[in-house]
Amino acid sequence: MSIATYAWGYGGALITVGLLDGLWLGVIAREFYRSQMVAVAAENFNMVPALLFYFLYPLGVLFVALTPPAQGWAQALGRSALLGLVAYGVYDLTNMATLKAWPAKLALVDASWGTFITAMAGLAAYGAMTWAAAPPASR
């Protein structure tokens, strides 16, 4: 696959993660996370590490879940979901092991969300890469 094809995949994953996580953390589950993280949340949100995550995580989707190229959307979905479960699961379990207050309920919800959002990012990346790799006449 060409660099341009991977760039399309990265863009698909980046947009998907940004939009879905913005909706999830900013609207749907905002109060849940606030109530669960009250004992460990920083008083002031630090944008730099957050932006680094949002730009790096789609690279993980591309190069861990989708390389070698997935052989269909189901494989892309499965690999990406597994990556999300492992990445978010490790984060949440480490927090449960090392922080005074990281509730199991939060870990379960967050790891489930991570599995879902990574699966969706993988599907978006796969779709974008499939489109970009197709001959121009068939797009």
Secondary structure, DSSP 8 states (H G I E B T S, - for coil): --HHHHHHHHHHHHHHHHHHHHHIIIIISHHHHHHHSTTT--SS--HHHHHHHHHHHHHHIIIIISSS--SSHHHHHHHHHHHHHHHHHHHHHHHHHHSS---HHHHHHHHHHHHHHHHHHHHHHHHHHHHHHS-GGG-
